[in-house]
Amino acid sequence: MKRKFLILGVMLSCLLGLSACGASNEDTVENSYRYPEKIFNQNALEKQAVKIEDQIFEYWFAEGVTPENFDERQFMFLAMDFDAEMSSIDRVDEEYYNAVKSGYTSWYNSLEELGFTNTDSLAEEISVVDVKYYFNDDDVLVLDVTLKGTKHEALMQIYLNNDFRIRDMGVTVDKTLGEKLTNAGLNTLLGMGMAFAILIAISIIISFFPVFFGDKKKKKESDKDIATKAMDNTINQIAEQEDLSGDSELVAVIAAAIAAYEGSGSTDGFRVRSIRKVNNVWKKF
C-alpha cells in the first residue's frame, strides 16, 4: 500500500512540474531582455502579423508579384537602403531580403490549398484569426499565426528580430488525415513509378546493345559437342601410341569416351574386345 502511495506521489509531482514548465513558457516574453515588453506585447505582435499577411503579402499578390519575378520586382525595395537624398546606398541586407522572399513564396504556394478563388475576394477568403508567440532556444521571437481559408487552415510561423524585421518565415497548411494519407500514397506511387520506369528504360537500352555493337556472344556448346571433342582427343592420343594391346587403362578411357558420346551414364551396354591401329582417318557420324 505504501508503495502505491509513493508511485502516486511521484506521478503528481511530475504533472505539477510539467504544468509549471508550461506556465513559465507563457511568461518568457516578459523576461526577455532583447524584446522589451512595452514594445513586443500581444497587441503589437497581432498588428505585425496582420500587417505582413493582409497588407503586404496580399497587396503584392494583387500587384502581380510571383516567386518567379520576385527578385526583379522587390529587390530594390527590400534589400537596399538608400540615404535621404537617394544618391547612394547605405547597405544591402541580403539576409532580410531572402527571409521575406522565402516567406512570400511559402504563402503564395499555399493559397490554392487554403481556398483562394480570385484576387478580388482574397481578403475575405484568407485572414488571420489567431496569434501566439514564444521564444525559441536561440532567444528569437516566434509568432504562430493561424490563417483561416475557405478550405483549410494554415500555420504561418514568423521569426522576428528585435527591430520587427523578418528573420525567417514559412506557411504549413493543416490538412486532414485522409488528405495526408492520400498525398503520402501518391508520393509513394510516383516514386515507385519513376524507379520502375528507369529500370524498364535501362533494360530496353541494354536489349539494343547487340543491334548497335553486334552479337559477340559465343554459342554455348552442347553436351554432344563436348563428348565429341573428348572422343577425338582420346582417339588422337591412341593413334600416337605404338603398343595398343593389353592396356587396361586405355580400354577404360575408350569405353568412357564412347559412353559419353552415346549419352549413356555407364559402359554396361558394350565391351571393348580389341584395339587395332589403323592408318585411315576417322569419320565423324
JORA-V760488 format. One record per backbone hydrogen bond with DSSP energy under -1.0 kcal/mol. CO is the residue of the C=O (numbers start at 1). NH is the residue of the N-H. E is the energy in kcal/mol with one decimal. If there is no record, write none. Layout:
# JORA-V760488
CO & NH & E
CO & NH & E
This chain:
# JORA-V760488
1 & 5 & -2.1
2 & 6 & -2.1
3 & 7 & -2.2
4 & 8 & -2.4
5 & 9 & -2.3
6 & 10 & -2.1
7 & 11 & -2.2
8 & 12 & -2.2
9 & 13 & -2.0
10 & 14 & -2.1
11 & 15 & -2.2
12 & 16 & -2.4
13 & 17 & -2.2
14 & 18 & -2.3
15 & 19 & -2.2
16 & 20 & -2.2
17 & 21 & -2.1
18 & 22 & -2.3
19 & 23 & -2.0
20 & 24 & -2.0
21 & 25 & -1.7
22 & 26 & -1.3
25 & 28 & -1.1
36 & 39 & -1.0
36 & 40 & -3.0
39 & 41 & -1.2
41 & 45 & -2.5
42 & 46 & -2.1
43 & 47 & -2.0
44 & 48 & -1.9
45 & 49 & -2.3
46 & 50 & -2.4
47 & 51 & -2.3
48 & 52 & -2.2
49 & 53 & -2.3
50 & 54 & -2.2
50 & 55 & -1.0
51 & 56 & -2.1
52 & 57 & -2.6
53 & 58 & -1.6
56 & 60 & -2.7
57 & 61 & -2.4
58 & 62 & -2.1
59 & 63 & -1.7
60 & 65 & -2.5
61 & 64 & -1.5
69 & 73 & -2.2
70 & 74 & -3.0
71 & 75 & -1.4
74 & 78 & -2.5
75 & 79 & -2.2
79 & 93 & -2.8
81 & 90 & -3.4
81 & 91 & -1.1
83 & 86 & -1.6
88 & 83 & -2.1
91 & 81 & -2.4
92 & 94 & -1.1
93 & 97 & -1.8
94 & 98 & -2.7
95 & 99 & -1.9
96 & 100 & -2.3
97 & 101 & -2.6
98 & 102 & -2.5
99 & 103 & -2.2
100 & 104 & -2.8
101 & 105 & -2.4
102 & 106 & -2.2
103 & 107 & -2.4
104 & 108 & -2.9
105 & 109 & -2.3
110 & 114 & -1.9
111 & 115 & -1.5
111 & 116 & -2.3
114 & 151 & -2.9
119 & 122 & -1.3
121 & 125 & -2.2
122 & 126 & -2.2
127 & 148 & -2.7
130 & 146 & -2.8
132 & 144 & -3.6
134 & 142 & -3.1
136 & 139 & -1.8
140 & 136 & -2.0
141 & 160 & -2.6
142 & 134 & -1.9
143 & 158 & -2.1
144 & 132 & -2.0
145 & 156 & -3.5
146 & 129 & -2.6
146 & 130 & -1.0
147 & 154 & -2.3
148 & 127 & -1.6
152 & 149 & -2.0
153 & 174 & -3.1
154 & 147 & -3.1
155 & 172 & -2.3
156 & 145 & -2.6
157 & 170 & -1.8
158 & 143 & -2.9
159 & 167 & -4.2
159 & 168 & -1.2
161 & 164 & -1.8
165 & 161 & -2.6
168 & 159 & -3.1
170 & 157 & -2.3
172 & 155 & -2.9
176 & 180 & -2.3
177 & 181 & -2.6
178 & 182 & -2.3
179 & 183 & -2.6
180 & 184 & -2.4
181 & 185 & -2.7
182 & 186 & -2.6
183 & 187 & -2.5
184 & 188 & -2.3
185 & 189 & -2.8
186 & 190 & -2.6
187 & 191 & -2.5
188 & 192 & -2.8
189 & 193 & -2.9
190 & 194 & -2.3
191 & 195 & -2.0
192 & 196 & -2.7
193 & 197 & -2.5
194 & 198 & -2.2
195 & 199 & -2.2
196 & 200 & -2.7
197 & 201 & -2.4
198 & 202 & -2.4
199 & 203 & -2.4
200 & 204 & -2.3
201 & 205 & -2.3
202 & 206 & -2.4
203 & 207 & -2.1
204 & 208 & -1.0
206 & 209 & -1.4
208 & 212 & -1.8
209 & 213 & -3.2
210 & 214 & -1.4
214 & 216 & -1.2
222 & 226 & -2.0
223 & 227 & -2.3
224 & 228 & -2.4
225 & 229 & -2.3
226 & 230 & -2.2
227 & 231 & -2.4
228 & 232 & -2.5
229 & 233 & -2.4
230 & 234 & -2.0
231 & 235 & -2.7
232 & 236 & -2.5
233 & 237 & -2.0
234 & 238 & -2.3
235 & 239 & -2.7
236 & 240 & -1.2
238 & 241 & -1.2
247 & 251 & -1.9
248 & 252 & -2.1
249 & 253 & -2.1
250 & 254 & -2.5
251 & 255 & -2.6
252 & 256 & -2.3
253 & 257 & -2.3
254 & 258 & -2.4
255 & 259 & -2.4
256 & 260 & -2.3
257 & 261 & -2.1
258 & 262 & -2.4
259 & 264 & -2.3
